[in-house]
Amino acid sequence: MKKSVLVIILLVFVTGGFFGLRFYTKYYGNNIRKDGYVLIPHKASFRQVMDSAARYIDDKESFEAIAREKDLAENFKPGRYHFKKGLGNAHLVNMIKAGNQTENSFRIGDFGDVYQMIGKVSKKTELDSLQFVRGLDAIATERGYAHAEDLKKYFFIDTYNFFWTVEPKDFFNRFNDQYNEFWNAERKNREQQSGLTRDQIYALASIVYKESGGKPDEMKTIAGLYLNRYRKGMKLQSDPTVIYAINQQTNFRSPIKRVFYKHLSTPSPYNTYANKGIPPGPICIVDKNSVNAVLNADKNSYIYMCADPARPGYHKFTASAEQHAINAKVYQDWLNARNIK
């Protein structure tokens, strides 16, 4: 009698364990074959969701069974979801139902115009570049601007995280908040003291950024030099503005690496060899360091600068036209020796 009871108890435990293991495996056991990201558009069907997940799922039947059991067909949220090893069906389904998508990393660089930036950004979003352009154009119009390019000053070079489903309004609001936070009382005070408009500050900051190659070491020195030229009524004569003028004409499809004399007369209000004063707007998206450099420019006597071949990425500064001519000759010879055109 005792043996039969023990056998029954043992069978109960074994059976319970068997079904318990099956339950755990079905709901919580790893069902990921390989890591990846599942993209679910706003207008996706349940079948599209299942098909998108299939490439990462090991047991497709159990995943769909749990999805149907939890009414995922009527409750999934669009987004970019990280399917990673160790996750079970219940976790995956709940993640999609709750909309717990994974952010994507976006690098905003020194793009020549906002449309270049949109072209890169839109590759990591649900919307295509044309939809993004229309969205930012609409925002620009609401703010009294002509088009999205006029929003360039609101963006700063940096790495940002956004969801794949981000829309132009939410995308821009992130930068608008950052812009308003950046222009605090102290910076507004320096803006007034500079005697420059904010658009002029951004235009100079873009020249400073391009001339410095984005390295902060010389930014304040370069800003002081260009402010000296501007306040003396001299042409700024910045090579990056010529490059920008040429690139604008080709929609940035044929970038040039070296400025020749033939380029200096390129017709454009941004060409500071052809026009006096500060360009009408920035020639690229800038970083915070370059704007701060203009607001806190060095008080120096420099008028001329030339790339220093002995220190790539840095410059020789001088107030002497004669010394500048010598420096420029050394640099031109260095370029020619390396056949840089």
C-alpha positions, 0 to 999 in steps of 0.5 A, spaced: 500 500 500 505 504 501 509 503 495 503 504 491 502 511 494 509 513 493 508 511 486 502 515 485 505 521 488 511 520 484 507 520 478 504 526 480 510 530 481 513 527 474 507 529 471 506 536 474 513 537 472 513 535 465 507 540 464 510 545 468 516 545 464 512 545 458 508 551 460 514 555 462 518 553 456 512 556 452 511 562 456 517 564 458 523 560 455 528 563 450 525 563 444 530 567 440 534 564 434 538 570 433 538 577 436 535 583 431 530 588 431 523 588 429 520 594 425 512 594 426 509 600 421 503 604 424 499 600 418 501 593 419 497 587 419 497 582 425 500 577 419 506 582 418 508 583 425 508 575 425 512 575 419 517 580 421 518 577 428 519 570 424 526 571 422 528 571 429 524 566 432 525 559 434 518 556 435 514 560 430 507 556 432 508 557 440 509 565 439 503 566 434 499 562 439 501 566 445 500 572 441 493 570 439 492 568 446 494 575 449 490 579 443 496 582 440 492 582 433 488 587 436 493 591 441 500 591 438 503 598 438 508 600 432 515 601 433 522 598 433 523 592 438 529 589 440 528 581 440 534 578 444 536 572 446 533 570 453 526 573 451 520 568 451 514 569 448 510 572 454 515 577 454 516 579 447 508 579 446 507 584 452 513 588 449 509 589 443 503 590 446 506 596 451 509 599 445 516 598 449 520 599 443 528 601 443 531 607 441 535 608 435 542 613 435 542 619 431 548 622 429 547 630 427 553 632 424 556 638 420 551 638 415 551 643 409 543 644 410 537 641 413 535 637 407 542 633 408 541 632 415 533 629 413 536 624 408 540 621 414 535 621 419 530 619 415 533 612 414 532 610 421 525 612 422 518 610 419 517 616 415 521 617 408 525 623 407 520 627 403 515 626 409 520 628 413 521 634 409 514 636 408 513 636 416 519 640 417 517 645 412 510 646 415 514 647 422 518 652 419 512 656 415 508 656 422 514 660 425 514 665 419 520 662 415 520 660 408 522 653 409 526 647 413 533 650 411 531 656 416 531 652 422 538 650 421 540 654 427 536 650 432 540 644 431 546 642 434 552 637 432 551 631 437 548 624 438 541 623 440 536 618 441 529 617 438 524 612 436 523 609 430 516 612 430 518 619 431 515 624 427 517 631 425 514 635 430 517 631 436 523 631 432 524 638 432 521 639 439 527 636 442 532 641 438 527 647 440 527 645 447 535 644 447 535 651 443 531 655 448 535 651 454 542 653 451 540 661 450 540 662 457 540 669 461 548 669 461 548 667 453 543 672 451 547 678 455 553 676 451 549 676 445 547 683 446 554 685 448 557 682 441 553 687 437 551 681 433 544 678 431 543 671 433 543 669 425 550 673 425 552 669 431 550 662 428 553 664 421 560 666 424 560 660 429 559 655 422 565 659 419 569 658 426 567 650 426 569 649 419 575 653 419 577 649 426 575 642 423 570 642 429 576 642 434 575 646 440 582 648 441 583 654 436 575 656 436 576 662 440 582 665 436 579 664 430 572 667 432 576 673 435 580 673 428 574 674 424 570 679 428 577 683 427 576 683 420 568 684 420 569 690 425 575 693 420 570 693 414 574 687 411 572 681 407 572 675 411 575 671 406 573 664 409 575 658 404 569 654 407 564 659 405 566 659 398 566 651 398 559 652 401 557 656 395 559 651 390 556 645 394 550 649 394 550 650 387 551 642 386 546 640 392 552 638 395 553 632 390 560 634 388 564 636 394 571 640 393 577 639 397 581 645 395 579 652 393 583 655 387 583 662 385 577 661 380 573 659 385 573 665 389 568 669 384 563 664 385 556 668 385 553 667 392 551 671 398 555 666 402 561 667 399 565 672 403 571 673 398 565 676 393 561 680 399 563 684 405 560 682 412 557 676 415 553 671 411 546 671 411 546 664 415 550 658 417 554 654 412 553 648 416 550 645 423 554 647 428 556 645 435 555 648 442 563 650 442 563 654 436 557 658 438 560 659 445 567 661 441 563 667 438 560 669 444 567 669 448 571 670 442 579 672 444 581 679 444 587 678 439 590 682 433 590 677 428 587 678 421 590 672 417 590 665 418 593 659 414 593 652 415 599 649 418 602 643 414 607 642 420 600 641 425 595 638 421 588 641 423 591 647 426 593 654 423 598 659 423 595 666 425 598 673 424 596 680 423 602 681 418 600 681 411 607 679 409 608 674 414 601 671 411 603 671 404 609 666 407 605 662 411 600 661 405 606 659 400 608 654 405 601 651 405 600 651 397 607 648 396 605 642 401 598 641 397 602 641 391 607 636 393 601 631 395 597 633 389 591 635 393 586 638 388 
